[in-house]
């Protein structure tokens, strides 16, 4: 957003000493992202831009002066890749939190909303964030769905949809290209999507999980220029050497020590290193922070504070093609954050467009909701379910045995095979196993629920249900007991979406998310409280084993674009071969009935 000609004219005059500044910030040490220096300098501001950065004490003429003695002055922080939907907050509530932490700009990929609502979901993202003091840049989702043919979401995007969205001025690029298989194997849809981005001259974000060698080079050759799906320190270095902008993300903190160690082996830290949050749940966003928490973790793991800040300011501005941000320099937008220490970053004051907006973690004035914008509701197009919908069956066999393919592991899944007994038409869930159940919720097809056995999640003592499930956001339930699975699912159908836990015939915890089945109407502190309670209580249902078998994994367990087996609304899929796989390997009917035991709980 460019400043007015009048503001520029006044800034030139103020820089020359012909008129006073509107605001003069004095006595701070300026963190110079261009040189890496800490400089004693004062900053004069006119309107929404910096008019002058000059020697300390050399100017005193200003409408308002504020001393920042003992403090460090940094450009506002930037998040280069984020899904706001993972906070389960509407944009204005999200902005209220991150602005107090020093984040003043971000690049939002609303592909969660788009997978439910199509192009209208992107339009809602733009309209709901247009009025914010937070600089919200939007990416045109390329992954709707993320894996065509293996899943069905609420819409399908190809070249035409991308061409439309990329004409909107708020859209600054193509969002993460998750269909790596389509790019590498020349699918017509992915060629259209990437070419639309190239034709627009805007950014093309990547999702290069697991790509290396020739496949990584081919992915770049298609036109992709960034990646946040870093899996190790060596992976980060290979992607930097290939020419990608890497976006170190806070949602995978267990990788940060290795990535920092790898970066410190380099003779120089490239401008193509940035930071992002990707996904942050509401309680962690409030309690620990977004980008600010990530920067503090990088510092704790041995990165210098100035380097960490550069990743989130100047490097981010270069990546996002925002020459008005990222540097404390004349002519740049006056988005600034004040720290009292560089050992542990905590925003004391935040300025947006030359005006103070937050002090000591508190907004100086509330952010109103967008006017004329109606949040999308009623997106779970499902009838009430019964326990009978949650029994796993094999063909028409009433009594017998079967050998089934199943999913092993949490984040990094593998194929497994197991022999199961069938009694009264129902599979007896083996010891140590649970069920995963998925049903299409967007009303685009009437397929029956899909089910598969899970190994490596333990025996769930109840059920966990979510309508927020990357990336197609169909209704997903995990459990062993059919009645409890139905109870949790019906709670979400009644509330318009969200997350729920059921145990012993009761709802143990529930967070309603009626906006697109993923966002909440609650004030942020109350939502955070409910979400934290639900996550804490989930330990009664599941035995979590970090770093992979964690509560967050529930939201990503159906990611069919990743390698290995995953269950979607279309069936049991193989992310490596891009095929839907029949879970049945063999079966045998046994005429004589078993004893009258019920299905395992």
C-alpha positions in Angstrom: 0.0 0.0 0.0 1.7 3.2 -1.1 1.6 6.4 0.8 -0.1 9.5 -0.6 1.8 12.0 -2.6 1.1 14.6 0.0 2.7 12.4 2.7 5.8 11.8 0.6 6.1 15.6 0.0 5.9 16.3 3.7 8.4 13.5 4.4 10.9 15.0 2.0 10.5 18.4 3.7 10.8 16.9 7.2 14.0 15.0 6.2 15.5 18.3 5.1 14.5 20.0 8.3 12.1 22.3 6.6 9.1 21.1 8.7 8.9 19.1 11.9 8.3 15.3 12.0 4.9 14.1 13.2 6.6 11.7 15.5 10.3 11.4 16.6 11.5 8.2 18.2 14.7 8.8 20.1 17.4 7.1 22.1 16.9 3.6 20.9 19.5 1.3 19.2 18.3 0.7 15.7 18.7 -2.9 14.5 20.0 -2.3 11.0 18.9 -5.3 8.9 21.0 -4.2 5.9 24.3 -4.2 7.8 23.7 -6.3 10.9 24.8 -3.3 13.1 23.2 -1.9 16.2 23.2 1.8 15.5 22.5 4.8 17.8 20.0 6.7 15.7 16.7 8.5 16.0 13.8 7.9 13.6 11.6 10.6 12.3 8.1 9.7 11.1 5.7 11.6 8.9 2.2 10.1 8.3 2.7 6.4 7.7 6.3 6.4 6.6 9.8 6.9 8.0 11.1 10.3 6.8 14.6 10.1 8.3 17.0 7.9 10.3 19.6 10.3 11.6 22.3 10.6 14.3 21.0 10.5 17.8 20.1 13.9 19.2 20.6 15.8 15.9 16.9 16.6 15.6 14.4 17.6 18.2 11.6 19.2 16.1 8.5 17.0 16.1 4.8 17.2 16.9 5.4 14.3 19.4 8.6 12.9 20.8 9.1 9.5 22.5 12.2 8.3 24.1 13.1 4.6 23.8 16.1 4.7 26.0 17.6 1.3 26.6 15.5 -0.3 23.9 16.1 -1.8 20.5 14.0 -0.7 17.5 13.3 -3.2 14.8 11.2 -3.3 11.7 7.8 -5.0 12.2 8.0 -8.8 12.0 6.6 -10.7 9.0 5.2 -14.2 8.6 5.9 -15.5 5.1 3.5 -18.5 5.1 0.5 -19.0 7.4 -2.9 -20.6 7.5 -4.9 -18.3 9.8 -7.5 -21.0 9.9 -5.4 -23.2 12.2 -5.8 -20.6 14.9 -9.6 -21.2 14.5 -10.0 -17.4 14.8 -11.5 -14.9 12.3 -8.9 -12.5 10.9 -9.6 -9.6 13.2 -9.3 -11.7 16.3 -6.0 -13.2 14.9 -4.7 -9.7 14.2 -5.4 -8.6 17.8 -3.1 -11.2 19.1 -0.1 -11.1 16.7 0.0 -7.3 16.5 0.7 -7.2 20.2 3.6 -9.6 19.6 5.2 -7.5 16.9 4.0 -9.2 13.8 2.8 -6.5 11.4 2.5 -8.3 8.1 1.9 -11.8 6.8 1.3 -13.9 3.7 -2.0 -15.9 4.2 -2.7 -19.0 2.3 -6.4 -19.5 2.9 -6.5 -22.9 1.3 -8.4 -24.4 4.2 -11.3 -22.0 3.6 -10.9 -22.5 -0.2 -11.2 -26.3 0.2 -14.6 -25.8 1.9 -16.0 -22.8 0.1 -14.1 -22.5 -3.2 -13.2 -19.1 -4.6 -15.7 -17.6 -2.2 -13.5 -18.8 0.6 -10.6 -16.7 -0.7 -12.9 -13.8 -1.3 -14.0 -14.0 2.4 -10.4 -14.1 3.5 -9.7 -10.9 1.6 -12.8 -9.0 2.6 -12.6 -10.0 6.3 -9.0 -8.8 6.5 -9.1 -5.7 4.3 -9.7 -3.3 7.1 -7.0 -4.6 9.5 -4.0 -2.6 10.7 -2.2 -5.9 10.1 -0.8 -6.1 6.5 -2.5 -9.2 5.1 -1.3 -10.4 1.8 -3.2 -13.4 0.4 -2.1 -16.3 -1.8 -4.3 -18.0 -4.3 -4.7 -21.6 -3.2 -3.3 -24.1 -5.6 -4.3 -27.2 -3.6 -8.0 -27.4 -3.9 -8.0 -30.3 -3.4 -4.4 -31.0 -2.5 -4.5 -34.4 -4.2 -7.1 -34.6 -7.0 -8.4 -38.1 -7.6 -7.6 -39.3 -4.1 -9.9 -36.9 -2.2 -12.8 -34.6 -2.7 -13.1 -31.2 -1.0 -15.7 -28.5 -1.4 -14.3 -27.2 -4.8 -11.9 -27.9 -7.6 -9.3 -25.3 -8.7 -7.5 -25.3 -12.0 -6.2 -22.7 -14.4 -9.4 -20.7 -14.7 -9.8 -20.2 -11.0 -6.2 -19.2 -10.6 -6.4 -16.7 -13.4 -9.4 -15.1 -11.7 -7.8 -14.9 -8.2 -4.4 -13.7 -9.5 -6.1 -10.6 -11.0 -7.2 -9.4 -7.5 -4.7 -6.9 -6.1 -4.7 -8.4 -2.7 -3.5 -11.8 -4.1 0.2 -11.7 -4.3 1.0 -15.2 -5.6 0.2 -18.8 -5.9 -0.1 -20.7 -2.6 1.9 -23.8 -1.8 1.9 -26.2 -4.7 1.2 -29.4 -2.8 0.5 -31.7 -5.7 4.2 -32.4 -6.3 3.3 -35.6 -8.1 1.2 -33.6 -10.6 4.0 -31.1 -11.2 6.7 -33.7 -11.7 4.5 -35.8 -14.0 3.1 -33.0 -16.0 -0.6 -33.1 -15.1 -2.6 -30.6 -17.2 -4.2 -29.1 -14.1 -0.9 -28.4 -12.4 0.6 -27.0 -15.6 -2.3 -24.6 -15.8 -2.0 -23.5 -12.2 1.8 -22.9 -12.3 1.6 -21.2 -15.6 -1.1 -18.8 -14.3 1.3 -17.8 -11.6 4.2 -17.4 -14.0 2.0 -15.3 -16.3 1.0 -13.1 -13.4 4.5 -12.3 -12.4 3.6 -13.1 -8.8 5.1 -15.5 -6.3 4.8 -19.3 -6.5 5.0 -21.0 -3.1 6.3 -24.5 -2.8 5.6 -27.6 -0.8 8.6 -29.8 -1.5 8.3 -32.4 1.3 10.7 -35.2 0.7 11.9 -33.9 -2.7 15.6 -34.3 -3.3 18.0 -34.7 -6.2 16.5 -34.7 -9.7 12.9 -34.4 -8.4 13.8 -31.3 -6.4 15.5 -29.8 -9.5 12.5 -30.6 -11.6 10.2 -29.0 -9.1 12.1 -25.8 -9.3 12.3 -26.0 -13.1 8.5 -25.9 -13.1 8.6 -22.4 -11.6 8.3 -23.0 -7.8 10.5 -20.6 -5.7 10.0 -21.4 -2.0 9.5 -24.2 0.5 8.5 -24.5 4.2 8.4 -28.3 4.3 11.8 -28.8 5.7 12.5 -32.2 7.2 16.1 -31.9 8.4 19.2 -29.6 8.4 20.6 -31.3 5.3 17.2 -30.9 3.6 17.3 -27.1 4.4 20.8 -26.8 2.9 20.0 -28.8 -0.2 17.0 -26.6 -0.9 19.0 -23.4 -0.3 21.7 -24.7 -2.6 19.0 -25.5 -5.2 17.9 -21.8 -5.1 14.7 -22.0 -3.1 13.7 -19.5 -0.5 13.4 -21.6 2.6 10.8 -20.7 5.3 11.8 -22.1 8.7 8.5 -22.9 10.4 7.5 -22.8 14.0 5.0 -25.6 13.8 7.8 -28.2 13.8 10.0 -27.1 16.7 11.8 -30.4 17.1 13.6 -29.7 13.8 14.9 -26.3 14.8 18.2 -27.3 16.5 19.3 -29.3 13.5 18.3 -26.6 11.1 20.2 -23.9 13.0 23.3 -26.1 13.3 23.2 -26.7 9.5 22.8 -23.0 8.7 25.7 -22.1 11.0 28.0 -24.2 8.8 27.5 -21.8 5.9 30.0 -19.0 5.2 27.1 -16.6 4.8 23.4 -16.5 5.7 21.4 -15.9 2.5 18.7 -13.4 2.1 16.7 -16.5 0.9 16.1 -17.6 4.5 12.8 -16.5 6.0 10.5 -17.7 8.8 6.9 -18.7 9.0 4.4 -20.1 11.5 2.4 -22.3 9.0 -0.1 -23.5 11.7 -0.5 -22.3 15.3 -3.5 -23.4 17.5 -5.2 -20.6 19.5 -3.9 -21.5 22.9 -0.3 -21.6 21.8 -0.7 -18.4 19.8 -1.9 -16.6 22.9 0.4 -18.2 25.4 3.7 -18.6 23.5 3.2 -16.5 20.4 3.5 -16.8 16.6 6.6 -15.5 14.8 8.0 -14.1 18.1 8.0 -17.5 19.7 9.8 -19.0 16.7 12.5 -16.3 16.7 13.1 -16.9 20.4 13.5 -20.6 19.8 16.0 -19.9 17.0 18.0 -17.6 19.4 17.9 -20.3 22.1 19.4 -22.8 19.6 22.3 -20.6 18.9 21.3 -18.2 16.1 22.1 -14.5 16.7 19.1 -12.3 17.4 20.0 -10.0 14.6 20.1 -12.9 12.1 16.8 -14.2 13.4 15.2 -10.8 13.1 16.6 -10.4 9.6 14.8 -13.6 8.6 11.6 -12.1 9.8 12.0 -8.6 8.4 14.3 -7.7 5.5 14.5 -11.2 4.1 10.8 -11.6 4.4 10.2 -8.3 2.6 12.5 -9.3 -0.2 10.7 -12.6 -0.6 7.2 -11.1 -0.5 8.3 -8.3 -2.9 7.4 -5.6 -0.4 10.0 -2.9 -0.8 8.1 -0.7 1.6 8.7 -3.1 4.5 11.4 -4.9 6.4 14.0 -2.1 7.0 14.2 1.0 9.2 15.0 3.4 6.4 13.6 6.6 5.0 10.7 6.0 2.6 9.7 2.7 4.2 6.4 2.2 6.0 6.7 2.9 9.7 5.8 -0.5 11.0 8.1 -0.9 14.0 8.5 -3.0 17.1 10.4 -2.1 20.3 12.3 -4.7 22.3 14.0 -4.2 25.7 16.4 -7.1 25.0 17.8 -9.1 22.2 18.4 -12.1 24.4 14.7 -12.9 24.7 12.5 -10.9 22.3 9.3 -9.4 23.8 7.5 -6.6 22.1 7.2 -3.6 24.4 5.6 -1.3 21.8 4.4 -1.8 18.3 3.8 0.9 15.7 1.8 0.4 12.6 1.8 3.0 9.8 3.5 5.5 12.2 0.9 5.1 15.0 1.3 3.2 18.3 -1.0 0.2 18.2 0.2 -1.9 21.2 2.1 -1.5 24.4 3.2 -4.2 26.8 1.2 -6.9 25.0 -2.1 -4.9 25.0 -3.8 -3.3 22.0 -4.4 0.4 22.5 -7.8 0.1 20.9 -9.9 -2.9 19.8 -10.1 -4.0 16.1 -13.7 -4.0 14.9 -15.0 -6.8 12.8 -15.3 -6.3 9.1 -18.4 -4.5 8.0 -20.6 -6.0 5.3 -18.9 -9.4 5.5 -21.0 -12.4 6.4 -19.0 -15.3 7.9 -19.9 -18.5 6.0 -21.8 -21.0 8.1 -23.8 -24.3 7.7 -21.0 -26.1 5.8 -21.4 -29.6 7.3 -24.0 -31.0 4.9 -24.5 -34.2 6.8 -27.4 -36.0 8.4 -27.2 -37.4 11.9 -25.2 -40.7 12.2 -25.8 -43.9 14.1 -23.4 -46.4 15.7 -24.1 -48.7 12.7 -22.3 -46.2 10.5 -19.0 -46.8 12.4 -18.7 -50.6 12.1 -16.0 -51.8 9.8 -17.3 -54.5 7.4 -15.7 -56.7 4.7 -17.8 -57.4 1.7 -20.8 -59.5 2.5 -19.1 -61.8 5.0 -21.0 -62.4 8.1 -18.6 -64.9 9.9 -15.1 -65.5 8.9 -11.6 -64.1 8.7 -9.9 -61.5 6.4 -6.5 -60.1 5.8 -6.6 -56.3 5.6 -4.1 -53.6 4.6 -4.0 -50.9 7.2 -2.2 -47.6 8.2 0.9 -47.8 10.4 2.3 -44.8 12.2 1.2 -41.2 12.7 2.9 -38.5 10.7 5.1 -40.7 8.5 2.8 -43.6 7.6 3.6 -47.0 6.3 1.6 -49.9 5.0 0.8 -52.8 7.2 -1.2 -56.0 7.0 -3.2 -57.8 9.7 -5.6 -60.8 10.0 -8.9 -60.0 11.6 -12.0 -61.9 12.7 -15.4 -61.1 11.4 -18.4 -61.7 13.5 -22.0 -60.8 12.7 -20.8 -58.9 9.7 -18.4 -56.7 11.7 -14.6 -56.7 11.9 -13.3 -57.3 15.4 -10.7 -54.6 16.0 -7.4 -56.3 16.9 -5.6 -55.5 20.2 -3.4 -52.5 19.8 -5.4 -51.1 16.9 -8.0 -48.3 16.4 -10.2 -47.1 13.6 -10.1 -44.1 11.4 -13.4 -43.0 9.7 -13.9 -40.3 7.1 -17.0 -39.0 5.5 -17.4 -36.3 2.8 -19.1 -33.3 4.3 -19.4 -30.8 1.4 -22.4 -32.2 -0.4 -20.6 -32.9 -3.7 -21.0 -36.7 -3.5 -22.9 -39.2 -1.4 -20.2 -41.7 -0.9 -20.5 -44.0 2.1 -18.2 -43.4 5.0 -14.6 -44.8 4.6 -12.9 -46.7 7.3 -9.5 -48.2 7.9 -7.5 -49.8 10.8 -4.8 -47.8 12.5 -1.8 -49.2 14.1 0.6 -47.1 16.1 -2.0 -44.9 17.7 -2.7 -47.4 20.5 -6.1 -48.5 21.6 -8.2 -45.3 21.9 -10.3 -45.1 25.0 -13.1 -43.1 23.4 -13.4 -41.1 20.2 -11.9 -37.9 18.7 -13.8 -36.1 15.9 -12.8 -33.1 13.8 -14.2 -31.2 10.9 -10.8 -29.4 10.6 -8.7 -32.0 8.7 -6.1 -30.9 6.2 -6.7 -30.3 3.5 -10.2 -31.4 2.3 -11.7 -30.8 5.7 -14.1 -33.7 5.6 -15.4 -35.2 8.9 -12.8 -37.4 10.5 -13.3 -39.6 13.6 -10.8 -41.8 15.4 -11.8 -44.4 18.0 -12.6 -48.1 18.7 -16.2 -47.9 20.1 -18.8 -47.3 17.4 -21.3 -45.6 19.8 -18.7 -43.1 21.1 -17.5 -42.4 17.5 -21.1 -41.6 16.5 -21.6 -39.4 19.6 -18.5 -37.3 18.8 -19.5 -37.0 15.1 -23.0 -36.0 15.8 -21.8 -33.3 18.3 -19.9 -31.7 15.4 -22.8 -32.0 13.0 -25.1 -30.3 15.5 -22.6 -27.4 16.1 -21.6 -26.8 12.5 -18.2 -28.2 13.0 -15.2 -28.1 15.3 -13.6 -30.8 17.5 -15.0 -33.1 20.0 -14.0 -35.9 22.4 -16.4 -38.7 23.6 -15.8 -41.2 26.3 -18.0 -43.6 28.2 -21.2 -42.4 26.4 -20.6 -38.7 27.1 -19.0 -35.7 25.4 -15.8 -35.2 27.3 -14.9 -31.9 25.5 -16.2 -29.9 22.5 -15.0 -26.8 20.7 -17.6 -25.4 18.3 -16.3 -23.9 15.0 -19.4 -22.9 13.1 -17.7 -20.6 10.6 -16.8 -23.0 7.6 -16.5 -25.8 10.2 -13.1 -24.3 11.2 -13.4 -20.9 12.8 -15.0 -19.9 16.1 -17.2 -17.0 17.2 -15.7 -17.0 20.7 -13.4 -14.3 22.1 -9.8 -15.5 21.7 -9.1 -16.1 25.4 -12.2 -18.3 25.7 -11.5 -20.2 22.6 -7.9 -20.7 23.7 -9.2 -22.0 27.1 -11.6 -24.4 25.5 -9.1 -25.6 23.0 -6.4 -26.2 25.6 -8.9 -28.1 27.8 -9.9 -30.3 24.8 -6.2 -31.0 24.0 -5.5 -31.8 27.7 -8.5 -34.1 28.0 -7.6 -35.8 24.8 -4.8 -37.6 26.8 -7.6 -39.5 28.5 -8.6 -40.9 25.1 -5.2 -41.4 23.4 -1.6 -42.0 24.6 0.4 -39.4 22.9 4.0 -40.0 21.9 5.9 -36.9 20.7 7.1 -35.8 18.2 4.8 -37.5 15.7 1.9 -39.1 17.6 0.6 -35.9 19.1 -2.8 -34.2 19.2 -1.9 -31.9 16.3 -1.5 -35.1 14.1 -5.3 -35.6 14.2 -5.7 -32.6 11.9 -3.2 -33.9 9.4 -3.8 -37.6 9.4 -5.7 -37.5 6.1 -3.1 -35.6 4.1 -3.2 -37.7 1.0 -0.5 -35.6 -0.7 2.1 -37.1 1.7 3.8 -40.4 1.0 2.3 -43.5 2.4 -1.2 -44.6 3.2 -3.9 -42.2 4.2 -7.7 -42.4 4.5 -9.8 -39.9 2.6 -13.5 -39.6 1.8 -12.8 -41.7 -1.4 -11.0 -44.5 0.3 -7.6 -45.8 1.5 -5.0 -44.0 -0.6 -1.4 -44.4 -1.4 0.4 -41.0 -1.5 3.4 -42.5 -3.2 1.6 -44.1 -6.1 -1.4 -41.8 -6.2 -3.8 -44.7 -6.2 -6.8 -45.7 -4.1 -6.1 -49.1 -2.7 -8.5 -51.9 -1.7 -7.8 -52.7 1.9 -9.0 -56.3 1.4 -6.2 -58.7 0.6 -8.1 -62.0 1.2 -11.1 -63.3 3.1 -12.8 -66.5 4.0 -16.3 -67.2 5.1 -16.7 -69.6 8.0 -20.2 -71.1 7.9 -20.5 -71.9 11.6 -21.1 -68.8 13.8 -18.7 -67.7 16.5 -19.9 -67.3 20.1 -21.9 -64.2 20.8 -19.1 -61.8 21.7 -19.6 -58.2 20.6 -17.2 -56.2 18.5 -14.2 -55.1 20.5 -14.4 -51.7 22.1 
